[in-house]
Amino acid sequence: MSKQKRKAKVGINSEEYQGSLLRRVLFGRSSQTPIDLNSGVLVYVDLISSALDSVDLVINLTELVFYGEKMQCSDSSGKDQKFQVRRLELSDKNKGFIELLQQLTVCDSVTDKDFQDRFQELSSLGDDHVICVIEDDQSGKIIATGSVFIEKKFIRNCGKVGHVEDVVVDSNARGLQLGKKIVGFLTDHAQSVGCYKMILDCSDENRTFYEKCGFKQKEIQMVKYFL
């Protein structure tokens, strides 16, 4: 029985794999075939089969080589590893932090001194007031932010409540799940300091987003402005 060698091209989409992948390639009889990973977006598979029917490929991706760089494969995609959430830093003023807030609501220009004073004031509160950001490594700009402050109560056995505020993603970076990463970071923080719940206010158009983040609508919002 003569053997035939075929080269199959299997496309890799970083949003489609999570940990390990199951790929079915239509060639020969069902069998497992080793995979040769080349640097690049495509994986090339050498298939040796006597009859070209269907072959099941189980691709166990613990490490990938993309464009000559080694990447660890986990539950996070390449985008997840690129956009990391961190706390606000003093230098973020020069990375478009104020301009990003202006996409959310009224936010006048802030002098360097005023920014530094407010930053130091909030920093002195420690874990009771946290502002987080996501920086685009390529542009050096802040493209997402959100904050949570912790309210300490007498009710619920002197419980704590996390208030989420000022969540915004740059208009040019939407669709990358950055808002979800920001809310997840704030949620983890609130849980870590012992909050029994988190609350926030949002517009009707953003309600679906927050429901996907685990929130549910309750009661109504009331507001009274002084300025």
PAZAPA-4460 file (N, C-alpha, C; in steps of 0.05 Angstrom, whole numbers, plus 32768, in hexadecimal, padded with zeros to 4 digits):
% residues 227
    n_x    n_y    n_z   ca_x   ca_y   ca_z    c_x    c_y    c_z   seq   type   mol
   8011   7FE8   8000   8000   8000   8000   8012   8019   8000     1      M     A
   800F   8028   7FEC   8020   8040   7FEA   8017   8056   7FFD     2      S     A
   802A   8065   8007   8024   807B   8019   8026   8095   800A     3      K     A
   8014   80A7   8010   8014   80C1   8004   8018   80D6   8019     4      Q     A
   8027   80EA   8012   802D   80FF   8025   801E   8119   801D     5      K     A
   800E   8123   802F   7FFF   813B   8029   8007   8150   803E     6      R     A
   8006   8169   8037   800A   817E   804A   7FF0   818E   804D     7      K     A
   7FE6   818E   8066   7FCD   819C   806B   7FD3   81B6   8079     8      A     A
   7FC3   81CA   8071   7FC7   81E5   807D   7FAF   81EA   808F     9      K     A
   7FB6   81EE   80A9   7FA1   81F3   80BD   7FA4   820F   80C8    10      V     A
   7F8F   8220   80C4   7F91   823B   80CD   7F8E   823D   80EB    11      G     A
   7F9C   8250   80F7   7F9A   8254   8114   7F8D   826F   8118    12      I     A
   7F78   8270   8128   7F6B   8289   8130   7F6D   828B   814E    13      N     A
   7F7A   82A0   8158   7F80   82A2   8174   7F66   82A4   8185    14      S     A
   7F50   82AC   8179   7F37   82AE   8188   7F28   8293   8189    15      E     A
   7F32   827F   8179   7F24   8266   8178   7F30   8251   818A    16      E     A
   7F49   8254   8191   7F55   823F   81A2   7F57   8248   81BE    17      Y     A
   7F52   8235   81D1   7F54   823A   81ED   7F61   8221   81FA    18      Q     A
   7F7B   8223   81FE   7F89   820D   820B   7F90   81F7   81F7    19      G     A
   7F7D   81E7   81EF   7F82   81D2   81DB   7F6D   81D4   81C5    20      S     A
   7F74   81CB   81AD   7F62   81CE   8197   7F5C   81B2   818B    21      L     A
   7F44   81AF   8181   7F3D   8198   8172   7F37   81A1   8155    22      L     A
   7F47   8197   8143   7F43   819F   8127   7F3E   8185   8116    23      R     A
   7F2A   8186   8106   7F24   8170   80F3   7F2D   8179   80D7    24      R     A
   7F3F   816A   80CB   7F48   816F   80B0   7F3F   8158   809E    25      V     A
   7F32   815E   8088   7F27   8149   8077   7F3D   813E   8065    26      L     A
   7F48   8127   806D   7F5C   8119   805C   7F58   80FB   805D    27      F     A
   7F64   80EE   8070   7F65   80D0   8070   7F55   80C4   8086    28      G     A
   7F59   80AB   808C   7F4B   809E   80A1   7F52   80A9   80BC    29      R     A
   7F40   80A6   80CF   7F43   80B2   80E9   7F5D   80A9   80F6    30      S     A
   7F6E   80BC   80FD   7F87   80B6   810B   7F92   80D0   8116    31      S     A
   7FA5   80CF   8128   7FB1   80E7   8133   7FCC   80EB   8125    32      Q     A
   7FD1   8103   811D   7FE8   810A   810E   7FF9   811F   811C    33      T     A
   8013   811B   8120   8023   8130   812D   8023   8149   811C    34      P     A
   8028   815F   812A   8027   817A   811D   8042   8187   811F    35      I     A
   8049   8193   8109   8062   81A2   8107   805B   81C0   8108    36      D     A
   8063   81CE   811D   805D   81EA   811F   8073   81FB   8113    37      L     A
   806C   820A   80FF   807E   821E   80F3   8078   8239   80FE    38      N     A
   808B   824B   80FE   8085   8266   8107   8074   8273   80F2    39      S     A
   805E   8280   80FA   804B   828C   80E8   802F   8287   80F1    40      G     A
   801C   828F   80E2   8000   828D   80EA   7FF5   8271   80E4    41      V     A
   8002   8262   80D1   7FF7   8248   80C9   8007   8231   80D5    42      L     A
   7FF9   821C   80DB   8005   8203   80E4   8005   81F0   80CC    43      V     A
   801C   81E4   80C5   801D   81D1   80AF   801F   81B5   80BA    44      Y     A
   800E   81A4   80B1   800C   8189   80BA   8014   8176   80A4    45      V     A
   8027   8164   80A8   802E   8150   8095   801D   8137   809B    46      D     A
   800D   8130   8088   7FFC   8119   808B   8006   8102   8079    47      L     A
   800A   80EB   8085   8012   80D3   8075   7FFB   80BF   8078    48      I     A
   7FEE   80BA   8062   7FD6   80AA   8063   7FD4   8099   8049    49      S     A
   7FCA   8081   804B   7FC6   8070   8034   7FAD   8076   8025    50      S     A
   7F99   807F   8034   7F80   8087   8027   7F78   80A2   8032    51      A     A
   7F6E   80B3   8020   7F69   80CF   8028   7F4B   80D2   802E    52      L     A
   7F45   80CD   8048   7F2A   80D1   8051   7F2A   80E7   8065    53      D     A
   7F23   80E2   807F   7F23   80F6   8093   7F37   80F0   80A9    54      S     A
   7F45   8105   80B2   7F59   8102   80C7   7F51   8115   80DE    55      V     A
   7F50   810B   80F6   7F4C   811B   810E   7F67   8125   8118    56      D     A
   7F69   813E   811C   7F82   8149   8127   7F7B   8154   8142    57      L     A
   7F89   814B   8157   7F87   8156   8172   7FA0   8167   8176    58      V     A
   7F9C   8181   8176   7FB3   8193   8179   7FB5   819C   8195    59      I     A
   7FC8   8192   81A3   7FCD   8199   81BF   7FE0   81B0   81C0    60      N     A
   7FD6   81C8   81C2   7FE6   81E0   81C0   7FEF   81EA   81DC    61      L     A
   8006   81E1   81E4   8011   81EC   81FD   8024   8202   81F7    62      T     A
   8030   8202   81DF   8041   8218   81D7   803E   821C   81B9    63      E     A
   803D   8235   81B1   803C   823C   8195   8053   824E   818E    64      L     A
   805B   824D   8175   8070   825F   816B   8063   826F   8155    65      V     A
   805E   8289   815A   8053   829B   8147   8067   82B0   8140    66      F     A
   806E   82B1   8126   8081   82C5   811C   809B   82C5   812C    67      Y     A
   80A4   82AC   8133   80BD   82A9   8140   80BD   82AF   815E    68      G     A
   80A6   82B7   8169   80A4   82BD   8185   8095   82A7   8194    69      E     A
   809E   82A0   81AB   8092   828B   81BB   807B   8297   81CC    70      K     A
   8064   828A   81C9   804D   8294   81D8   8042   827C   81E9    71      M     A
   803B   8281   8202   802E   826D   8212   8010   826D   820C    72      Q     A
   8006   8255   8207   7FEA   8252   8200   7FDA   824B   821A    73      C     A
   7FC6   825C   8220   7FB6   8258   8238   7F9A   825F   8231    74      S     A
   7F8A   8265   8245   7F6E   826D   8240   7F6D   8288   8234    75      D     A
   7F83   8297   8234   7F83   82B2   8229   7F8D   82B1   820C    76      S     A
   7F82   82C1   81FB   7F8B   82C4   81E0   7FA3   82D7   81DF    77      S     A
   7FAE   82DA   81C7   7FC4   82ED   81C4   7FBC   8309   81CC    78      G     A
   7FA3   8310   81C6   7F99   832B   81CD   7F98   832E   81EB    79      K     A
   7F90   8319   81FA   7F8F   831A   8217   7FAA   831F   8222    80      D     A
   7FBF   8313   8216   7FDA   8317   8221   7FE4   8332   821A    81      Q     A
   7FDB   833D   8204   7FE4   8358   81FC   7FD9   836E   820D    82      K     A
   7FBF   836C   8214   7FB1   8381   8223   7FAE   8379   8240    83      F     A
   7FC0   8381   8250   7FC0   837A   826D   7FB4   8391   827D    84      Q     A
   7FA4   838A   8292   7F99   839E   82A4   7FAC   83A4   82BA    85      V     A
   7FB0   83BD   82C1   7FC1   83C5   82D7   7FB5   83DD   82E4    86      R     A
   7FC1   83E4   82FB   7FB7   83FD   8309   7FC2   8416   82FB    87      R     A
   7FB3   842B   82FF   7FBB   8445   82F4   7FD6   844E   82FF    88      L     A
   7FE6   8459   82EE   8000   8464   82F6   8001   8482   82F0    89      E     A
   8012   8490   82FE   8014   84AD   82FB   801A   84B5   82DE    90      L     A
   802A   84A5   82D1   8033   84AB   82B5   801C   84A7   82A1    91      S     A
   8006   849C   82A9   7FF0   8496   8296   7FE2   84B0   828D    92      D     A
   7FE6   84C6   829B   7FDB   84DF   8291   7FE6   84E6   8275    93      K     A
   7FFF   84E0   8271   800C   84E6   8257   8007   84D0   8243    94      N     A
   7FF6   84BC   824A   7FF0   84A6   8237   7FD3   84A7   822F    95      K     A
   7FC6   84BE   8232   7FAB   84C2   8229   7F95   84B9   823C    96      G     A
   7F9B   84B7   8256   7F87   84AF   826A   7F70   84C3   826C    97      F     A
   7F76   84DC   826D   7F61   84F1   8270   7F51   84F1   8256    98      I     A
   7F5E   84F0   823F   7F50   84F0   8225   7F3D   84D8   8223    99      E     A
   7F45   84C1   822F   7F33   84AA   822E   7F1A   84AF   823F   100      L     A
   7F1D   84BB   8256   7F06   84C2   8267   7EF3   84D5   8259   101      L     A
   7EFE   84E6   8248   7EED   84F9   8239   7EDB   84EB   8225   102      Q     A
   7EE1   84D2   821E   7ECF   84C3   820D   7EB7   84B8   821D   103      Q     A
   7EB9   84B9   8238   7EA4   84AF   8249   7E90   84C4   8252   104      L     A
   7E9B   84DB   825B   7E8A   84EF   8266   7E99   850A   8266   105      T     A
   7E8D   851E   8273   7E9A   8538   8275   7EB3   8536   8285   106      V     A
   7EC9   853D   827A   7EE3   853C   8287   7EF5   8551   827C   107      C     A
   7EF8   8567   828B   7F09   857D   8281   7F26   8575   8282   108      D     A
   7F37   8585   8276   7F53   8581   8277   7F5D   8583   8294   109      S     A
   7F71   8573   829A   7F7C   8572   82B5   7F99   8579   82B4   110      V     A
   7FA2   858B   82C5   7FBE   8592   82C5   7FCF   857C   82D1   111      T     A
   7FE8   857D   82CC   7FFA   8568   82D7   7FF9   8568   82F6   112      D     A
   7FF8   8580   8302   7FF8   8582   831F   7FDE   8577   832A   113      K     A
   7FC7   857E   831E   7FAD   8574   8327   7FAC   8556   8325   114      D     A
   7FB7   854C   830F   7FB7   852F   830B   7FC8   8521   8321   115      F     A
   7FDF   852C   8326   7FF1   8520   833A   7FE4   8521   8356   116      Q     A
   7FD7   8538   835C   7FCA   853B   8377   7FB4   8526   837A   117      D     A
   7FA3   8524   8365   7F8D   8511   8367   7F97   84F4   8367   118      R     A
   7FAC   84EE   8358   7FB7   84D4   8357   7FC2   84CC   8373   119      F     A
   7FD0   84DE   8380   7FDB   84D8   839A   7FC5   84D5   83AF   120      Q     A
   7FB0   84E5   83AC   7F9A   84E3   83BF   7F8C   84C8   83BC   121      E     A
   7F87   84BF   83A4   7F7B   84A5   83A0   7F8D   848E   83A8   122      L     A
   7FA7   8491   83A2   7FBA   847C   83A9   7FBB   8478   83C7   123      S     A
   7FB7   848E   83D7   7FB8   848C   83F4   7FA1   847B   83FF   124      S     A
   7F8C   8476   83EF   7F75   8466   83F7   7F7B   8448   83F4   125      L     A
   7F91   8442   83E7   7F98   8426   83E4   7F84   8416   83D4   126      G     A
   7F7B   83FF   83DF   7F68   83EE   83D1   7F4C   83F8   83D2   127      D     A
   7F47   840E   83E0   7F2B   8418   83E2   7F23   8428   83C9   128      D     A
   7F36   842F   83B9   7F30   843D   839F   7F45   8435   838B   129      H     A
   7F3C   8426   8377   7F4F   841B   8363   7F46   8424   8347   130      V     A
   7F58   842F   8338   7F54   8435   831C   7F66   8423   830C   131      I     A
   7F5B   8415   82F9   7F6B   8403   82E8   7F6A   840D   82CB   132      C     A
   7F7E   8405   82BC   7F80   840D   82A0   7F8B   83F6   8290   133      V     A
   7F87   83F8   8276   7F94   83E7   8262   7FA4   83F9   824F   134      I     A
   7FBD   83F3   824C   7FCE   8402   823A   7FD4   83F2   8221   135      E     A
   7FD1   83FF   820A   7FD9   83F3   81F1   7FF7   83F5   81EE   136      D     A
   8004   83DE   81EE   8021   83DE   81ED   802D   83EA   81D3   137      D     A
   801E   83E8   81BE   8028   83F2   81A4   8026   8410   81A3   138      Q     A
   8010   841C   81AB   800C   8439   81AA   8015   8447   81C3   139      S     A
   8017   8438   81D9   801E   8445   81F3   8007   8455   81FF   140      G     A
   7FEE   8451   81F5   7FD7   8460   81FE   7FC6   844F   8211   141      K     A
   7FB9   845C   8223   7FA5   844F   8234   7F8B   844C   8224   142      I     A
   7F82   8434   8221   7F6B   842F   8210   7F52   8424   821F   143      I     A
   7F55   8420   8239   7F3E   8417   8249   7F44   841D   8266   144      A     A
   7F2E   8423   8274   7F31   8429   8291   7F17   8424   82A0   145      T     A
   7F19   8422   82BA   7F02   841F   82CB   7F0B   8422   82E8   146      G     A
   7EF9   8426   82FA   7F01   842A   8316   7EEC   841D   8328   147      S     A
   7EF5   8417   8341   7EE3   840D   8355   7EEB   8419   8370   148      V     A
   7ED8   8423   837F   7EDD   842C   839A   7ECD   841C   83AD   149      F     A
   7ED8   8418   83C5   7ECC   8406   83D8   7EBD   8416   83EE   150      I     A
   7EA4   8411   83F0   7E93   841E   8405   7E91   840B   841D   151      E     A
   7E97   8415   8434   7E97   8406   844D   7E7D   840C   845C   152      K     A
   7E6F   83F7   8464   7E54   83FA   846F   7E52   83EE   848B   153      K     A
   7E3C   83F4   8499   7E36   83E7   84B2   7E24   83CE   84AD   154      F     A
   7E14   83D0   8498   7E02   83B9   8492   7E13   83A2   8487   155      I     A
   7E06   838A   8486   7E13   8372   847C   7E2C   836C   848C   156      R     A
   7E2A   836E   84A6   7E42   8369   84B7   7E59   837A   84B0   157      N     A
   7E53   8394   84AE   7E68   83A8   84A7   7E74   83A0   848C   158      C     A
   7E62   839B   8479   7E6B   8392   845F   7E76   83A9   844D   159      G     A
   7E7F   83A1   8435   7E8A   83B3   8422   7E7C   83B0   8407   160      K     A
   7E7A   83C7   83F9   7E6E   83C7   83DF   7E81   83D4   83CB   161      V     A
   7E85   83C8   83B4   7E95   83D3   839F   7E85   83E3   838B   162      G     A
   7E8C   83FC   8387   7E7F   840D   8373   7E90   8410   835A   163      H     A
   7E86   8407   8344   7E94   8408   832B   7E8E   8423   831D   164      V     A
   7EA3   8430   8314   7E9F   844A   8307   7EB2   844D   82EF   165      E     A
   7EAA   845F   82DD   7EBC   8469   82C7   7EC9   8453   82B7   166      D     A
   7EB8   8440   82AE   7EC2   842B   829C   7EBF   8435   827F   167      V     A
   7ED5   8436   8271   7ED5   843F   8255   7EEB   8432   8245   168      V     A
   7EE5   842B   822C   7EF8   8420   8219   7EFB   8433   8202   169      V     A
   7F13   8438   81F9   7F18   844A   81E3   7F07   8441   81CB   170      D     A
   7EFC   8454   81BC   7EEB   844E   81A6   7EF9   843E   8190   171      S     A
   7F13   8440   818E   7F22   8432   817A   7F2B   8416   8183   172      N     A
   7F24   840F   819C   7F2D   83F5   81A7   7F15   83E4   81B0   173      A     A
   7EFD   83EB   81A8   7EE6   83DC   81B1   7EE3   83C3   81A0   174      R     A
   7ED7   83AF   81AC   7ED4   8395   819F   7EEA   8381   81A6   175      G     A
   7EFD   838A   81B8   7F13   8379   81C0   7F0F   836D   81DC   176      L     A
   7EF7   8370   81E7   7EF1   8365   8202   7F01   8373   8218   177      Q     A
   7F09   838C   8213   7F18   839B   8227   7F07   83A3   823E   178      L     A
   7EEE   83AB   8238   7EDC   83B3   824E   7ED7   839C   8261   179      G     A
   7ED4   8384   8256   7ED0   836C   8267   7EE9   8367   8278   180      K     A
   7F01   836C   826D   7F19   8368   827D   7F1A   837C   8294   181      K     A
   7F12   8395   828E   7F12   83AA   82A3   7EFF   83A3   82B9   182      I     A
   7EE6   839C   82B2   7ED2   8395   82C6   7EDB   837C   82D6   183      V     A
   7EE7   8369   82C8   7EF0   8351   82D6   7F06   8358   82EB   184      G     A
   7F18   836A   82E4   7F2D   8372   82F6   7F20   8380   830F   185      F     A
   7F0D   8392   830A   7F00   83A0   8320   7EF0   838D   8332   186      L     A
   7EE3   8379   8325   7ED4   8365   8334   7EE6   8355   8346   187      T     A
   7EFC   834C   833B   7F0F   833C   834B   7F1A   834C   8363   188      D     A
   7F1F   8366   835E   7F29   8376   8374   7F14   8379   838A   189      H     A
   7EFB   837E   8382   7EE5   8382   8396   7EE2   8368   83A7   190      A     A
   7EE3   8351   839A   7EE1   8338   83A8   7EF9   8334   83BB   191      Q     A
   7F10   833C   83B2   7F28   8337   83C2   7F29   8347   83DB   192      S     A
   7F1B   835E   83DC   7F1A   836F   83F4   7F02   8369   8405   193      V     A
   7EF1   8356   83FD   7EDB   834D   840E   7EC0   835A   8408   194      G     A
   7EBC   8366   83F0   7EA2   8372   83EA   7E8D   835C   83E7   195      C     A
   7E75   8361   83F0   7E5F   834E   83EC   7E50   8352   83D3   196      Y     A
   7E54   836A   83C6   7E47   836F   83AC   7E56   8386   839E   197      K     A
   7E50   8388   8384   7E5A   839F   8374   7E42   83AC   8367   198      M     A
   7E42   83C6   8365   7E2C   83D4   8358   7E37   83E9   8345   199      I     A
   7E27   83F0   8331   7E2F   8405   831E   7E16   8411   8311   200      L     A
   7E1A   8427   8305   7E05   8434   82F4   7E0E   8433   82D7   201      D     A
   7DFB   842E   82C5   7E02   842E   82A9   7DEA   8436   8298   202      C     A
   7DEF   843D   827F   7DD9   8444   826D   7DCC   842A   8263   203      S     A
   7DB4   842E   8257   7DA6   8417   824C   7DB6   8408   8237   204      D     A
   7DC5   8418   8227   7DD4   840B   8211   7DEB   83FA   821B   205      E     A
   7DF4   83FE   8234   7E09   83EF   823F   7E00   83D8   8251   206      N     A
   7DE6   83D6   8255   7DDB   83C2   8267   7DE2   83A6   825F   207      R     A
   7DE0   83A0   8245   7DE7   8385   823C   7E03   837E   8242   208      T     A
   7E15   8391   823E   7E32   838C   8244   7E36   8384   8261   209      F     A
   7E2A   8393   8274   7E2E   838D   8290   7E1F   8373   8298   210      Y     A
   7E0A   836D   828B   7DFD   8353   8290   7E0F   833C   8289   211      E     A
   7E1E   833F   8273   7E31   832B   826B   7E48   8329   827F   212      K     A
   7E4D   833E   828E   7E62   833E   82A2   7E58   8334   82BD   213      C     A
   7E3E   832B   82BE   7E34   831F   82D6   7E22   8331   82E7   214      G     A
   7E1D   834A   82DE   7E0C   835C   82ED   7DEF   8358   82E4   215      F     A
   7DDD   8361   82F5   7DC0   8360   82EE   7DB4   837A   82F7   216      K     A
   7D9E   8382   82E9   7D91   839B   82EF   7D81   8398   8309   217      Q     A
   7D84   83AD   831A   7D76   83AE   8333   7D6F   83CB   833A   218      K     A
   7D56   83CF   8340   7D4D   83EA   8348   7D53   83FF   8333   219      E     A
   7D54   8418   833A   7D59   842E   8328   7D6E   8441   8333   220      I     A
   7D79   8451   8322   7D8D   8465   832A   7D80   8480   832F   221      Q     A
   7D88   848D   8344   7D80   84A9   8349   7D99   84BA   834B   222      M     A
   7D97   84D2   8342   7DAF   84E4   8342   7DA6   8501   8347   223      V     A
   7DB8   850F   8355   7DB4   852C   8359   7DCE   853A   8354   224      K     A
   7DD0   854B   8340   7DE9   8559   8339   7DEA   8573   8348   225      Y     A
   7E02   857B   8350   7E07   8594   835D   7E15   85A8   834B   226      F     A
   7E20   859F   8335   7E2E   85B0   8322   7E24   85AA   8306   227      L     A
***
